Amino acid sequence: MNNKVALVTGGTGGIGTAICLQLASQDIKVAVAYHNHDKAMEWQKKQKASGHNFFMIQSEVENFYSCVKMVTNVEEALGPIDVLVNNAGITRDAQLRNMTSEQWQEVLRTNLDSVFNVTRQVITGMIQRSYGRIINISSINAQKGQFGQSNYAAAKAGIHGFTMSLAQEVARKGITVNTISPGYIATEMVMSVPEDVREKIIAQIPVGRLGQPEEIARTVAFLAAPESGFITGANFAINGGQHMQ
């Protein structure tokens, strides 16, 4: 996939890092969108030490006009975006009876509005070039729900509705749109959970372990490939059998 350009939002997180590395290994030029500057600079330093030189771009993905600027800067630096991975996401957990309007809005803006905000910037160019791969990262909790995560589950469920609708709009334009719904993955956030709680989670997973970020990333690379052009509007549940449909 020489000369292809990918943009990955939330690229410095656990799953985001694995996605960036996997795409780079396919000779794709990867732009990494981030929120926290200090964290991103530390991440970039670590990646450079490992021989990876990613194009870094700061953006507020919940802000439409910040996304306009982000995509403009990426395309000026690297060229037209061929692959978009909407991976940015946050949690603000609380039972609904205790959830504030701010907690609801912040999660919906970052996790769902961002998918529109970023995709809107690249879709016209993809249509004009008759090629594009859009991959949206949802969650197992969009499919089964989760106590204390009505905001997160609603946002992540909305992502796949977006996927299916856009997939139909651009199916004849050489563009595919798909969703990946990870289960519990061994990221820094999950591994920081107390061990006894983590063991209870693992006990609910039929394969008997947490997923690895690289397992999500390999599916992203598969969907990003030109050869995957007959797959669109699909949801890939990668959860070790914890939730089956």
ZIFEN-V98620 format. One record per helix or strand. SS is the DSSP state (H for helix, E for strand). FROM is the first residue (numbers start at 1). TO is the last residue. If there is no record, write none. Layout:
ss = {SS:SS}
from = {FROM:FROM}
to = {TO:TO}
This chain:
ss = {E:H:E:H:E:H:E:H:E:H:H:E:E:H:H:E:H:H:E}
from = {5:14:29:37:55:64:83:101:132:140:150:175:185:188:195:211:213:226:235}
to = {9:25:34:49:58:78:86:129:137:144:173:182:185:191:203:211:224:228:238}
